[in-house]
């Protein structure tokens, strides 16, 4: 399991960490937004290094960008004793870690997540990968970074929709594992919270689950609550004008799968209503055209929790308790999306 450093002085803590390590060359990978907004916070304290910048956006988390990264690493002469810093959100951590893990059969890397989403979710668990032909995280590996350095200072650089996107995963952590945590989260003025405390609580919830099931053979699947439907919605609109941020899609998925939880494993109706009120209050409502529902549902067959042609969901017994490997049908998925469409914010 990777070590995690919760930093209150990111430049100082990163400098101290790098001085304690031995490496032949240092490289830094960042997207265009992070390079402009976050790189200046650490640039002056870094030792001599090479850097690679790619165009921001999930749409660029693909093999073409990987080829560019691998070529850059080759041109810079990185060897297996090099160290890569992935500075950015989930796209950078996923793809940068994947490229580092496969270049010359693996070079060491550290992640410095800069978005709330990457700090509470992608920072833990060693899942690395890229999208492929419209399928989310279709190509990838499990591999741990040397360390993860988390600082809430980067959250000040985020547009509000990006901060809100990360908040979806925070809410999910409470729903699957800790009812008191869920009920402590703000519905109104949610952006004014004590983010440092929230990040630490969410990281420890995820880390506890991952420690018990590193390769997602069982319990770890609960971390995918909301993601069977949510990833399908996100993937369907990925390359379109209706593109959704990850957390926006997962909020839809959590409402749909909370409905399935009520239908299949008796999540109490009042708790279903609480979940709907919370998520619609924060994320609002997205209209999903009826003509898109079947194609979105078909994408659920690509979910990595599935067993053959069986769609497996992680569903809630109650707020704070989640079960996994609950089989649902294509009609169930469509019904859950119709249920979402019928809600009023």
N, C-alpha and C positions, 0 to 999 in steps of 0.2 A: 504494500500500500504506500502511495506517495505521501511525502510529508507536506504539510500545509503551514505556511507562515501567514498569520494575520498581521498585516503591516499598518502602522500608523505614520510611518515616514518611508514611503516607497523607494525613493532614490537612495537613502542611506541603507535601508535593509537590503536592497538589491546589490549595492556595492559591497556590503559586508559578506553577503552570500557568495558572490563571484570571487572575492579574494580568498575564500576558504576552499575553492575548487581548483582543480588542475584541468586545463583543456588546451588543445593545440591551436584552435581557431574559434572565434565567436561569431555567430550570425544572428540576425534578428529579422523576424518575419512579421509584417503588419499590413493591414489593409489601408486603403487610401484615407479613410476617415480617422482611423487610429493613429496613423503616421502623423497626421496633422494635429490632432487634439491631445494624444496621450504620449507619443514618443518624446516630446519636449520635456515631460516630467521626469524622464530617466536618462535622457541623452547625455548630459554632461558628466554623469557619474559612471558611464559605461567605459570599460577599457576599449582599445581599438577593436573595431568590429566591422563586418559587412552587413548590409541590410537589403531586404527584398520587400518591395511594395506591390500589392495587387489591388485591383479595383474592388471596392467594397460591395458586399451583397451576396446572399445565399446562392444566387444564380451563378456565381463564379466559383462555387465549391465543387469543382469538377476535375476530370482528368487533364483537361487542357491547362488549367492553372498549375496542377501538380507537375506537368511536364516542364513548365517554365521554372518552377521552384527547383526541381531536380537539376535542370540545366544550369541554373544560377549556382547551386551548390557545387556542381562539377567545375564550372568556370572559376569559382573562387578557390578551388582546391581543398575543399573540406575533406578531412579523413575521418576515420572512425573514433578518433579522440576529440573531435570537435564538439561544440556545444551550441544548440540552437535555442534562442528565446522566442517564444510565440507570444507576441504582445497584441491582445485584441479580444474580441468576443468569441462566441462559440465557433464561428466559421474558421477563424484563424487558428484556434486551439485544435479543432478537429483535423483540419487540413494540414497545418504546419506539423502537428504531431504525427500524422499519417506519413507525410513525406520524410520526416526525420527517421521514423521507425523502419522505413523501407529502403532508404538511401544506404548503399553499401551494407545491407542487412541490418542497419540500425545505428544511428548516432544518438547521443544523449540530448535531451531537450528539457526545458522548463517552461511552464505556462504562467503568464501574468494576465489573468482575465480582467478585462476592462469594462464589461457590461454586467449588469445585475444578473442577467440570464446565465452568462458563463461563470460568474462567481458562485452562484448557488446550485448550478446544475452541471455544466460541462467541466467544471474544475475538478470534479471528483469522479473516480471510477475507471479511468483509463480507456474509455471508449473513443476511438479515433476513426475518422472516415470521411468519405465524400459522397455526394449525390451522383447518381448514374442514370441517364436516360429518364429523368423525371422522378426517380425513386429516391426518397430521403435516406441518406447514410447507407446506401446499398453496398458500397465497397469499403471495407475497413478492417481494423484489427483491434485487439485489446493490448494496450501497452501503457505502462505508467510513466509519467514525467518524473524527472529527478526530484522536483519539488513544484509546488504551486504557491505563488506569492499573491495574496489577495489584499487589496486596498480599496476602501470605499471612496478614496479621493478621486478615483476615476469616474465615479458616478456623476460627478458635477459636469462631466463632458458630454453626458448623454442627452439626446432629445427626449422629451417626455414619453412619446410612444415606445421608445426602446426601453426606458425604465419600467413602463407598465408591462411590456412584454415579459421581462424578467419576473415581475411580480406574480405572473401566472404560475410559475414553478414554485414560488414561495407558498402560495395558496395550496398547491398540490401537496407539498410536504406536510402541511397541517392536516389535509383531508385524509391522507393515507396512513399517518403515523401518530399524530398528536392533536387531539381535539382542542386542548387548552391553547395550544399555539395558534390553531386556525381561528379560534374565537377571539384571540388577542389582536389579530391583524385588523388594520383600519380599513373600513369601507369608504368613509368620507375623508377627504384630505390625505389619502393614502401615501401621497408622494412626500409627506413631511415626517415620515417615521424615522426611528433610530436605526438606520440601515446597517451599521456595523453589527449591532446585536442580532438583527434579523439574519444577516448573512451567516454569522457564526452558528446560529441555531439551525438554519437550513442545511448548512454544510455538515453539521454533526448528525442530523437526521439521515441525510443521504449516505454519509460515511459509515454509519452503523449498519445500514442495509447492505451496502457494498461489501463491507468486511465479512459479512455472513455468507455472501453469495457473489464472489468476484466475477464469475463468468456467466451470470444471468441464467442459471439452470433452474431456479425456482423463485425464492423470495424476492430477488432483485427486480422481478417483473412488476412488482407493485409500483415501482418508480415510473412505470409507463401508463399509469392511470390517466385517461384523457388523450393518450397518444395514438391509440388504434384509429379512432375517428379523426383526431386532430391532425395527425400526420397525413392522412388521406386528403383532408381538406387543404392542408398546406401544399401538398404535392400537386394536387389538381390545379391550383391557381398559381403555382410557382412561377411560371414563365408568362403570366398574363397581367393585364392592367388591374386585375382584382387581387394581386399578390398580397398575402397576409404575412405579418411578422409571426415568428414561431409562437410566441405567447398568445397572440390573438387567435390563432388556429387552435391551440391547446385549450383555451377557454371555451371555445365551441365544443371541442372534444369532451371536456369535463362535464358540460351540461348534458350532452348526448349520452355519455357513459354513466352519469349519475342516474339518468332515466333508466338505462339498462340495468343498473344496480337495483333500482326500485322494482323493476319488472322481474329480474332473475334471482336476486338473493335478498330481497326484502329490505333494502335500505328504507328506513321510515320516511313516510311522505313529508313530515315536517322538516326533516333533514334535507330531503331533496329540494324542498322549497327554499330553505336557507342557502343552499349551494347556488341555486338559480339566481336568487336575489343578490348574493354577493358578486357573482361573476358578471351578471348583466349590469349591476351598479357600477362596476369598475370598467368593464370592456364594452358596454353597450351591445348593440345587436347588429349582426351582419346578415343581410338577406342572402340566402343561398337559393338560386333559381331551381325550381322543381326539375327542370330538364337536366340539371347537373347531378342530381342525387344518385342515380344509378351508377354513373361513371365514378363518382367519389366512393361509393360503397364497394365497387369492384377493386379499387386500390387497396382496400383493407386486406385483400388476399396476399398482398406483399409484406404485411406486417411480420417482423422477425420473431414474434411470440407464437406464431401459428404452428400448428402441427399438421403437415400435409395440407389438405384443403379445408381444415377446420380453422375458423377465425376465433382466436383466443383473446379475451379481454381481461384486464385487471379491473375489478369492480369493488365497490364499497359495501361492506356489511353495515357500517355505520360511519359517521364522521370520526376519523382517527383510526379506522381499522379496514384494511383492504385485503381482498383475496385475489388469487390469480388463476390463470388457465380456466376461465369460465367461457365455455363454448357459446357463441352466438351465431345467428344465421345472417345471410345477406339481407333478408327482409327485416331482421331486427335492426341492422345498421340504418337502413332507409327509414324505418319507423322512428328511430332515435333522432335522425336529422329532421324529419317532419315535426317531431316534438319540439326541437330547438326552434324551428321556423315559426311555430305557433306561439312562442313566448313574446311577451311585451315588456320592454325595458321600463 
